[in-house]
Amino acid sequence: MTVTLALALRIVRAWTRIYTACMAAATREARRDEIDSDLWEMHEDARRRGASPTRIAIHMLLRLALGAPDDLLWRAEQLRVRPRVVREALWAGAAASIVFVWWLASALHVDHYRVDGINVVRVLYPVRPVASERVSKLR
């Protein structure tokens, strides 16, 4: 194993330790074992195909750089949220929705017009009656 390949392995393993830190021990160790297994399989497959250790190291580092967002997404998926937190978030969302609807209703200008015997509520502001409606209102 060359220095370059050993360094690439250390960097990938260090990143794995960073994004799995402070997790449940079983989950953390399972993910670290999964990454180690993937590194070994990738190394062996590339070696059998005749890739140089430097090329293998570059491939590992590229996979690390391109896969970091997926690692962080995996980490976010593993978070356990307590039911109380979910319930409070739902209540906060419901309250914010009610406030928004109240604000929207108070901000909209509503005009009532009588067109052909039917009350029509114009919600969009500003609403200007068509010339024929203005003439009929004046009569």
C-alpha positions as CSV (number, residue, x, y, z in Angstrom):
1,M,0.0,0.0,0.0
2,T,1.4,3.4,-1.0
3,V,1.5,6.5,1.2
4,T,-1.2,8.1,-1.1
5,L,-3.6,5.2,-0.7
6,A,-3.1,5.0,3.0
7,L,-3.7,8.8,3.3
8,A,-6.9,8.5,1.3
9,L,-8.1,5.7,3.5
10,R,-7.4,7.7,6.6
11,I,-9.3,10.8,5.2
12,V,-12.3,8.7,4.3
13,R,-12.4,7.0,7.7
14,A,-11.9,10.3,9.5
15,W,-14.9,11.8,7.6
16,T,-16.9,8.7,8.6
17,R,-15.9,9.2,12.2
18,I,-17.0,12.9,12.0
19,Y,-20.4,12.4,10.6
20,T,-21.2,9.4,12.8
21,A,-20.0,11.0,16.0
22,C,-22.5,11.3,18.9
23,M,-24.9,8.7,17.4
24,A,-26.1,5.5,19.0
25,A,-23.2,3.0,19.3
26,A,-24.9,0.3,17.2
27,T,-25.8,2.7,14.4
28,R,-22.4,4.3,14.4
29,E,-20.5,1.1,14.3
30,A,-22.7,-0.4,11.7
31,R,-22.2,2.6,9.4
32,R,-18.4,2.6,10.0
33,D,-18.2,-1.1,9.2
34,E,-20.3,-0.6,6.1
35,I,-17.9,2.1,4.9
36,D,-14.9,0.0,5.7
37,S,-16.4,-2.9,3.7
38,D,-17.1,-0.6,0.8
39,L,-13.6,0.7,0.8
40,W,-12.1,-2.8,0.8
41,E,-14.4,-4.0,-2.0
42,M,-13.6,-0.9,-4.1
43,H,-9.9,-1.3,-3.5
44,E,-9.9,-5.1,-4.3
45,D,-12.0,-4.6,-7.5
46,A,-9.8,-1.8,-8.8
47,R,-6.6,-3.7,-7.9
48,R,-7.9,-6.8,-9.8
49,R,-8.6,-4.5,-12.8
50,G,-5.0,-3.3,-12.7
51,A,-5.6,0.3,-11.3
52,S,-2.6,1.9,-9.7
53,P,-2.8,2.7,-6.0
54,T,-2.7,6.4,-6.8
55,R,-5.7,6.1,-9.1
56,I,-7.5,4.1,-6.4
57,A,-6.7,6.8,-3.9
58,I,-8.0,9.5,-6.2
59,H,-11.2,7.5,-6.8
60,M,-11.7,7.2,-3.1
61,L,-11.3,10.9,-2.5
62,L,-13.6,11.8,-5.4
63,R,-16.3,9.4,-4.0
64,L,-15.8,11.1,-0.6
65,A,-16.3,14.6,-2.0
66,L,-19.2,13.6,-4.2
67,G,-20.8,11.5,-1.5
68,A,-20.6,13.9,1.5
69,P,-24.1,15.3,0.9
70,D,-25.5,11.8,0.9
71,D,-23.6,11.0,4.1
72,L,-25.1,14.1,5.8
73,L,-28.6,13.2,4.5
74,W,-28.1,9.7,5.9
75,R,-27.2,11.3,9.3
76,A,-30.3,13.5,9.2
77,E,-32.5,10.4,8.5
78,Q,-31.0,8.7,11.6
79,L,-32.1,11.4,14.0
80,R,-34.8,10.3,16.4
81,V,-37.3,13.0,17.2
82,R,-39.3,12.8,20.4
83,P,-43.1,12.8,19.9
84,R,-43.4,15.9,22.1
85,V,-41.2,17.9,19.7
86,V,-43.3,16.7,16.7
87,R,-46.5,17.7,18.6
88,E,-45.2,21.1,19.4
89,A,-44.0,21.7,15.8
90,L,-47.5,20.7,14.5
91,W,-49.2,23.1,17.0
92,A,-46.8,25.9,16.0
93,G,-47.5,25.3,12.3
94,A,-51.3,25.3,12.9
95,A,-51.1,28.5,14.9
96,A,-48.9,30.1,12.1
97,S,-51.5,29.0,9.5
98,I,-54.4,30.5,11.4
99,V,-52.5,33.8,11.8
100,F,-51.6,33.9,8.1
101,V,-55.3,33.2,7.1
102,W,-56.5,35.9,9.5
103,W,-53.9,38.4,8.1
104,L,-54.8,37.5,4.5
105,A,-58.5,37.9,5.1
106,S,-57.9,41.3,6.8
107,A,-55.5,42.5,4.0
108,L,-57.8,41.7,1.1
109,H,-60.3,44.3,-0.1
110,V,-63.7,42.8,-0.7
111,D,-66.3,44.7,-2.7
112,H,-69.8,43.4,-3.2
113,Y,-71.5,43.9,-6.6
114,R,-74.9,42.9,-7.7
115,V,-74.7,41.4,-11.2
116,D,-77.8,40.0,-12.9
117,G,-79.5,39.5,-9.5
118,I,-76.6,37.4,-8.1
119,N,-74.3,38.8,-5.4
120,V,-70.7,38.5,-6.6
121,V,-67.8,39.0,-4.1
122,R,-64.8,40.4,-5.8
123,V,-61.7,39.3,-3.8
124,L,-58.9,40.6,-6.0
125,Y,-57.8,44.1,-5.3
126,P,-58.2,46.5,-6.9
127,V,-61.4,45.5,-8.6
128,R,-62.8,48.0,-11.1
129,P,-66.3,47.4,-12.4
130,V,-66.7,47.1,-16.1
131,A,-68.2,50.2,-17.8
132,S,-71.5,48.5,-18.3
133,E,-71.7,47.7,-14.6
134,R,-71.0,51.3,-13.6
135,V,-73.8,52.5,-15.8
136,S,-76.3,50.0,-14.4
137,K,-75.3,50.9,-10.8
138,L,-75.9,54.6,-11.5
139,R,-79.5,53.9,-12.6
